[in-house]
Amino acid sequence: MTEKIGPLSGIRILDAATFLAAPLAASQLSEYGAEVIKIEQPSGDWMRKIPPMRGDVSVWWKVIARNRQSVTIDFNSEDGRDIFRQLVAQCDIVIFNFRSAALRKWGLEFEDLVKVRKDLIYYHLTAFGSGPYEQRPGFARVAEAYAGLTNRTGFKDGPPVQSGYAMLGDGIAGIYGAFAIMLALRQRDRTGEPQKIDLGLYEPILSMMEDMIVTYDETGSRMERMGNSSPRWSPHGLFTSKDGLYAVIACSTEKLWRELRALMGDESLAIYDGDAAGRVVHREEIEGKVEAWTRQYTLPELTEMCGKAGLAIGPIYSAAEIVDDPHIKARGSIITLDDPETGRPIRMASPAGRFSGFKGEVRHLGPMVGEHTDAVLRGLLDMEDSQIAALRDKGVLG
């Protein structure tokens, strides 16, 4: 049998970014064959210090740095920057999330690096992208607030609430970043020209919330907080079960509404058939009746019954339920990899989606700091061991 090779095999990425959002784009691409060289300062990426820890090893780092080779270079030295430029010449893509002033000071802007790789793809993610705010720092929480997500999260008459996952904006930007790099690869293949990607962390979130601007323009509505309700559909939200747990029920179509009403056996609600707008207006009455109905059943009973009826329902899971769910097990949505460094396996989410001609793969967990420095410099730059040793003595390499 011919071995299936990832569609991005032969693509090499130089990931010089830190934290989460920009490197996540490299992670996504690495799962489909791209080679990723992670550039760290000699002290190591600061994500290596983020819990949970096994002794002095971050288990989270092991997951987010999957499929990478670690090379340590001191950007604050000219020798270090020169080595970096030599590596750029051997790579298809370089990833940065330093602010523009730092890249300008180091001579590592797009205009600098295309001189050493004429068809380079240069991915630069910052909090705000180029423009008046380009030197402002920012993280996911800042981006979520700036893009309008935080203002729409929380309950009516209450304060804004940040998303339950502190890195939601990072995750969205990481996936969008991988998409942007794929677009740039396609354009480079068509034209042979270098490509620069200038992305603000807030922009993928803003583009995702496409109803917000058009609604404001047409109606003047700010679309502020509604708790777990939907501004478009009802019933649509969280409902309590007999055992005090929660399920999401989403009646986003007329068909789903009629199926739910039939399952409930409540003919008094038939007056809202064919009237999606009326169901939204009378949300409190309708969702109160749905809540009274769901409280008659345990969560397993409710999900089984609604699932058989063809309703869109899902339980509210934590990690404990996710790793034990039979469907997640059957799909292989959670995988376990051995970790030689700590001597114990680590569980993580598998690459999303299933493809007919290839598959996503996590080949290994995050490396030790500088684990591949010597091998990469020898293999890509033809450096002798004596040269590497001399650079390490000067503090250029970790």
N, C-alpha and C positions, 0 to 999 in steps of 0.2 A: 504493500500500500504506500502511495506517495504521501510523504509528510506534508500537512497543510501548513503553509507559512503565513504569518500575519500580513495583512495588506500594507502595513507600514514598514515592513522589513526593508532595511537599507537606508532608512531615514535616521539621521543622528541629531540629537537635541542636546544643546549645552544649556543646562538649567542653572542660571546664576541668581535665581530669585530666592526669597526667604519667606517664612511663615507658611501660608496655606493656599491662597487663591491662585497665584501665578504658577507655583509648582504643581497644583492639581491638574492643570492642563497637560503638563508633561506626563503625569501619572496615567491620565486617560489614554493618551497616545501610546504610552509604553505597553499597555495591555494588548495592543494590536500590532506589536512587532517593532516599534520605534526603539532605538537605543538611546538611553538617557544618561548623560554624564552630569552628575550633580557637583557644582562648584561650591565649596564651603570655605569660610575663613578657617585658619588653622585651629581655632578654638572650637569649631563645629557650629552648625546651624542651631539657633536658640530653641527651635522646636524639639531638639534632643532633650531638653530639660522639662518638658511638659508632661505631667502625669496622665495616665497611671504609669508607675515605675516598677521595674523588677530590679531591685538594687539601685544601681546608677544608670540603668538603661530604660529609656522611654519606650513603652510598648506602642504608644500612639505613633511615635516616630517610625517604628518598624512598619506600620501600616501605610502612612502617608508617603514614605520614601521607598515604597516597593519598586522593584525592577530598576533601581538606580545603581550607578557606580559612583563612589564618592572620591572626589579629588579636592585636596586642600591647597588653596592659593591665597596669598595675602594681596588683596587689591590695593593696599596702601603703599606697596612698593612698585617701582617701575619695572623691576624684573618680573614681578608677579603679573602685572598687566601685560607685559610682553608675552609671557607664556600663554596667558588667556587669549590674546590675539592669534597666536599660533594655533590654538585649539579651535578658535572660531573658523579658521581657514579649512578645518577638517570637518566642519559640522554644517548641517542644513539650516538649523534653527537655533537662535539664541533667545533665552527668556530672561527678562529683567523685571524687577519691581522697585528698583531704587528711584528716588526722585531725580528729575532731570538735571538739577544742579550737581549732584554727585557724579552722574554719568559724564557730564560736561567736564568736570574737574579731572576725571580719570581718562578722558579721551576715548570713551566707549559708547558714544552716541551712534546712531544709525549711519550717519555720514562718515564716521570714522571706520566702522567695521565693514562697510561694503567695499572699502579699499583692499581688504584682505580676503573677502569672499564676495565675488561680484553678484551672485544670485542668492544672497543670504535672506532668510526670513527672520525679521527682528520683531519679537513680541514684547511690547512694553506695557505693563499693567501698573497703573497708579490709582490713587483714591479717586481723582477727578479727571484724569487725562490732561492733555495739553489745554491751555487756556488760562483765564485769570486766576484760577485756584490751583494751578498745577503743582505748586510747591507746598500745598497743604497736606499734612499727613492724614490718614484715615484708615479705618478698619471696617469690617463687615457691618457692625452696628451703625457706624456713621453713614455708610452707603445705603443701608436699608432705610434710615431716617430721611436721608437726602432725596431718595427716589420715591418717597411717599408711602412705603410699606408700613412703617411704624405708625403713621398717623391713622391708618385704617385697621390697626390691630388693637383689640381690647373691647370693652363693653361700653354701650351707650352711656353717656354722662360720666364716664370714668376717664382716667388719664390714658395716654397712649401706652401700649405694652410692646416690649421688644419680643421678637420671635423666640420660641422656646429653645432654638438651637443657635448659639451665639455666632456660629460661622455660616449661617444660611447664605448670606451674601457672598462669602468666599466660595461656597459650593457652586452656586449659580454662575459666578464669574469663571470658575475653573472649567465647568462644562462648556460655557460659551467661548472661553479662550481656546479650548481644543477645537471647537467648530471654526473659530476665526483662523486658526493656524491651518486647518484643512482647506479653507477657502484660499488662503495665501499660497499653499502648496499647489493647488489647482491652477491659480493664476500664474505662478512661476513656471509651471509645466507648459502652459500655453504660450507664454511670452519670453521666458528666459530671464526676466527682469527681477531684481530684488524687490522684496515687499516689506513694508513697515506696518505693524499693527499698533495703533495707539488707542488703548482701551481704558476707560474710567471704570472703577469698581462698581459704581452705581448704575452704569448704563444697561447691563443685562437685566437688572431688576426693573428698571424703568420700562424697558422694552417689553418685559413680560406682563406688566400691568397696563395693557393697552386700552382697557376700558376707561381708565381714570381721566385722561386728558380729553378724550372725545366727549365724555359725559359732562365734564366741567364746561367745555365750550358750548355744548348744546343746551344745557339746563342750568348751569351755574352751581350745580351740586358739587360739594367738596368730597363726597363719598366717604364720610368719616365712619367711625367705629359702629359696628353692629353686633359685637360679640361673636357667637357661633352661627348667626343667621347669614343668609345670602341676600344681597340686594336685588337679585334677579329671579330667584325661585323660592318656593315654599311648598311643602315642608322640605327643609334642607338644613341639616345641622346635627348636633349631638343630642342623643336621647338616652335616658337612663333605663337600665334593665332591672329586673326583680332582685338580682344579687348585688345591686349597687355599682355595677360597672357601666361602661358607656359604649355606644355604637354610633357610627356616622351613618345616617340615612340621607340619600341625595335623590330627590325627585326633580330632576332637571329636564324632564320631558313630560308631555301629556300622558304618554303610555305608562310611564313609571308611576305617575300620580294615580291613575285609574287602577293599576295593579295593587298599589298600597291600600287604596280605599276599599277595594274588594277584599283584600286580606283582612283588613280591620273589621269589615262587615258593618260599617257605619254609613247608612244611607242618608243621614242628615248632611253629610259632606258632599252629596251628589250635586248640590247647587253650584259647586265650584268646578265641575267638570267643564273642560273647554275654556276655562277662564284663568289663565296663568297669572294675569295682572291682579285679578281679584284674590287669588290665593296669597299673593304678596301683601296686599292691603290688609287682609284678614289673617295674617301670619300668626298672631298671638293666639287666636281661637283655634286655628287648625293645628298648630304645633303643640298646643296644650293637650288636644285630644290624642295626638300621636304619642305624646309623652305618657299619658294615662294608659294607653294601650301597651306600649313597650314595657312598662313597669309590671305587667302581668307575667312576663317571661324572663327566664335567666338569659344571660348573654349567649351561651351556646344554643339554646332553644331559638332565640330570636334570629341569630345569624343563619341557622339551618333553615328555619321556616321562610325567612325573607329570600334567602339564596335560591331555594327551590321555586319560589314564586317569580324569580327573575328580577328581583329588586336590587338596586345598588346599595349594598350595605357592607360595612367593614367594622371590625372591632378596634378599639383604641388600644394599641399594643405598646408595651415597653420592650426593652431588649430581652427580658426574661421570656416573654411570649414569642418574640420574633424567632429566637434560636430554636424554639421547640415546636414551631408550627409545621404541620405535615406538608403543606404546599411549598413552603420555603425550603424544606429539606428535599422534597422531590425535584424542585427546580435547581437545586444547588446554589441557592442565593447566598448562602453562607459557606465559606470554605475555611479549611484549617491548613496552615502551613507550619512546618518545623522551623524553629529558630535556633541555629547552632550557637549563636552568641549567648543566649540565656539558657539553652538546654530544654526549653519547654515550647510546645506549639502555641500558635496564636490564631484566633479566629477573626475573620474579617468578611466584609461584603465581597461577593464575587463581581467580576465585570458584568455590567448590566446588559441584558439582551442576549438573544441566541441567534446565530447566523448560520446559513446553510453552507457557505463555502469556507468559513474560517471561524475561529473562536478567540474570545479574549482570554488572556492568561496572566496570572501573577506568577512569575518565574521564581522570584525570591523576595524576601522581606528586606526592609531598609538596612543598608550596610553600616559597618562601623566607620567612625570618622576617618577619612583619608585612606580607607581600605584599598582603593584602587589607584591611588596617585601614581605609584611607580609603574604599574602595568600600563596605564593610559599614556603616560609621558613616553614610555619606551615604545609602545605600539603605534601611537599616532604621530609623535614628534621625533622618533628615532633617537631619543636621548640615551646617552650612556649612563651607567650606574654612577660613575664618578661625577657627572654633571648634576644628577639628581641629588647626590649626597652634598655637593657643594652648595646648591640652592637651599637645601634643608638646613645646613649649617648657618646660612645667612638669615634664616627665619622666613624665607619666601614661601616654603612649603611646610605643611604640618607633618 
